[in-house]
Amino acid sequence: MAPIEIYGMQLSAPCRIVEMTCEMLGLEYNFNQVDLMAGEHMKPEYLAINPQHNIPAIVDGEFKINESRAIAGYLAHKYGKDDTLYPKDPETRAIVDQRMYFDMGVFYKACGDFFYPAMFGKGNPAGEAEHNRLKEVLGWLDGWVSGGKYMAGTDSIPLGDLSLVAPYATLKGVEFLDLWESKTLDAWFEKGKPKIPNYGKVNGEGGVIFGGFYKSKVGVK
Ligand SMILES: N[C@@H](CCC(=O)N[C@@H](CS)C(=O)NCC(=O)O)C(=O)O
């Protein structure tokens, strides 16, 4: 089988979801850098792969697709040797899907609303409303892992957790923020990290790069 071609950047949490999924599945892949800051996502070569010009996107043989969580579901469905990553039990799958949609629409969104105005010059640094929203969202996540399980109540990591662990690593990379007091979420995070092959390369380092970028923008060392 030819390697999966991933297009993205390490600092992007959605791109890290796809890399972590490939690692969990033991898939061969190439990571092709698409530098958003240099406008590479708007070049014809990339638009031919993903006309919506966001990252990540993948090419698997003749098949091209974007949207990180849809990519993760596709890879797990096509290449998973069992259903641990994307459980087939209808209720468990519904909860895993809920965690992924929640990440896209709520957690990753709340992180973006918090960080992006300062990083991309579209407004002032986050205020109290964004801070409070992120704390509220983290409180919901905390509730889902309070029994020492993964996010869908399973004993092994499914896609929902891979999705949520990506922005969580970003928050960790920004480290100086006083956003959460929860030991429970940190315990979930630390328990999951060693279960993800090459964790540092495929998620941890990207969070640190993001953190460095954010801090440079808001003038924090
Ligand atoms: N829902 C998409 C969001 C991807 C996304 O937000 N990508 C950002 C970088 S983190 C991007 O490519 N922005 C540039 C653009 O949309 O043109 C996914 O999960 O794949």
The ligand as an SDF file (V2000), in Angstrom:
LIG
                    3D

 20 19  0  0  0  0  0  0  0  0999 V2000
  -12.9380   21.7710   10.3700 N   0  0  0  0  0  0  0  0  0  0  0  0
  -11.6180   21.7620    9.7680 C   0  0  0  0  0  0  0  0  0  0  0  0
  -10.8630   22.9710   10.2900 C   0  0  0  0  0  0  0  0  0  0  0  0
   -9.4670   23.0490    9.7620 C   0  0  0  0  0  0  0  0  0  0  0  0
   -8.8540   24.3870   10.0850 C   0  0  0  0  0  0  0  0  0  0  0  0
   -9.3780   25.1900   10.8700 O   0  0  0  0  0  0  0  0  0  0  0  0
   -7.7100   24.6220    9.4640 N   0  0  0  0  0  0  0  0  0  0  0  0
   -7.0550   25.9050    9.5980 C   0  0  0  0  0  0  0  0  0  0  0  0
   -5.6970   25.7490   10.2880 C   0  0  0  0  0  0  0  0  0  0  0  0
   -5.8710   25.0980   11.9110 S   0  0  0  0  0  0  0  0  0  0  0  0
   -6.7930   26.4280    8.1790 C   0  0  0  0  0  0  0  0  0  0  0  0
   -6.4100   25.6640    7.3290 O   0  0  0  0  0  0  0  0  0  0  0  0
   -7.0040   27.7210    7.9370 N   0  0  0  0  0  0  0  0  0  0  0  0
   -6.7310   28.3190    6.6530 C   0  0  0  0  0  0  0  0  0  0  0  0
   -7.9200   28.3750    5.7530 C   0  0  0  0  0  0  0  0  0  0  0  0
   -9.0310   27.9380    6.1330 O   0  0  0  0  0  0  0  0  0  0  0  0
   -7.7720   28.8940    4.6400 O   0  0  0  0  0  0  0  0  0  0  0  0
  -10.8890   20.4570   10.1480 C   0  0  0  0  0  0  0  0  0  0  0  0
  -11.0660   19.9860   11.2640 O   0  0  0  0  0  0  0  0  0  0  0  0
  -10.1760   19.9140    9.3040 O   0  0  0  0  0  0  0  0  0  0  0  0
  1  2  1  0
  2  3  1  0
  2 18  1  0
  3  4  1  0
  4  5  1  0
  5  6  2  0
  5  7  1  0
  7  8  1  0
  8  9  1  0
  8 11  1  0
  9 10  1  0
 11 12  2  0
 11 13  1  0
 13 14  1  0
 14 15  1  0
 15 16  2  0
 15 17  1  0
 18 19  2  0
 18 20  1  0
M  END
$$$$
